[in-house]
Amino acid sequence: MKILITTGIYPPKIGGPAQYAKNLKEAFEKMGNSVSVKTFTIENRIPTGIRHIFFFLKIIPKLIRADVVIALDTYGVGFPTAFASRLFFKKNIIRTGGDFLWEQYCERHNKKVLFKNFYNTEKQSFSLKEKIIFLVTKWTLKNVSHIIFSTEWQRNIFVRAYVLNKEKTSIVENFYGPKESNENYESKEFVASARNLVWKNFDILEAVFNKIKLKSPEVALFKDNLSYMQFMEKMKGCFAVILVSLGDISPNMILDAIRLNRPFICTKEVGIYDKIKDAGTFVDPLKEKEIEDAILTLLTEEGYKKAKEKVKNFNFVHTWDEIAGEFIEVYKNIESR
């Protein structure tokens, strides 16, 4: 098969979608497929709208020769990919990541809104730009051959918000790798690396750590962004990983922590809660005291020992080969309709 993958970011750029695109490409190629990847380059310096047109024109030569087109977001590359696929009668699949509209809304309004509540409580407050993004996203999701979600949680939210046909959707879980290490911690440093965005909830996290450090100055919070390999090395020897965002679908940072047997504290607002609920500690991201108590418990000898045991006992594996195979099965089902 000839497969075209479109993605907003790709290595050497840093981020979960970049790693997803790279590993999916390699898994498809192992199966004997020919894979092309188109990603944003100069588009990042072009205003939205014009950016979509530019990317639409850029992907046409590869898209025309492709058997199936896979877009790894719902708006940035998703819209021009869906439009081009319709124009040239190509089977196309969107794999949703996060939610561009929700993320942008929180940032633009500097407002903390839980992802699960967003479409119920904020839709009537959308600006003109946000209404356009919503309508473009809705058109895109309704005009693709199939939509792949990584969690039932996000699928249920999107099906209601965008009035989607659930039969045109599937779940392909994120990558759960085999265990890679089990090192002792080097210092009491918590890794929380992420973009400094409103929905990542860093202000509450920093306030909690500043309070704890008054009594325990050895405790540290690491927030810097690193390349993927550097980040994995950083996590290998950290005390714990912490994520208190307002909504994460299937966060790579937590899945990487599990692979490295790092104890973790995670937001309850996470799409994979049912899958990993026994592997870590979960907190309400809007309750500062709950986050503080979870950290203080982890800092005790007994609390850390229990947390370490929980993460070590989680051994579910979902490989890139399996993920690629599930994508191919989705394509075969589309073809057989």
Number of C-alpha atoms within 10 A of each C-alpha: 14 17 22 25 27 27 23 21 23 21 15 10 13 14 19 15 21 19 18 20 23 16 18 18 21 17 20 22 17 12 12 11 14 15 19 17 18 19 19 18 12 10 17 11 9 12 9 12 11 11 18 20 13 16 24 20 12 15 21 16 9 17 25 16 12 21 14 21 28 27 28 25 22 26 24 22 26 28 26 26 35 28 16 20 24 15 9 11 10 20 19 28 29 27 21 24 20 21 18 16 19 20 19 16 21 20 14 10 9 12 11 18 20 19 23 18 11 17 17 12 11 12 13 9 10 14 11 9 10 16 15 12 17 20 13 16 22 19 16 19 28 17 17 24 22 23 26 22 23 21 21 16 18 24 21 14 17 20 14 13 15 16 12 17 13 14 8 16 20 19 17 20 18 21 20 17 17 16 17 12 13 15 14 12 14 10 13 17 19 23 23 23 18 17 13 13 15 21 25 23 18 19 11 19 20 13 12 18 19 16 12 17 13 10 9 14 12 11 17 17 19 15 15 12 15 15 13 17 9 10 16 16 13 14 24 22 19 21 23 27 24 24 28 26 26 23 27 24 22 22 18 18 22 21 19 22 22 31 24 23 27 30 28 29 24 25 21 20 21 24 21 21 19 9 11 19 14 14 22 22 22 23 20 16 24 17 11 14 14 15 24 19 13 17 22 14 14 22 17 10 9 11 14 19 13 14 22 21 15 21 22 18 12 19 14 14 14 15 17 20 17 15 19 21 16 17 21 15 12 21 20 11 11 15 11 6 5
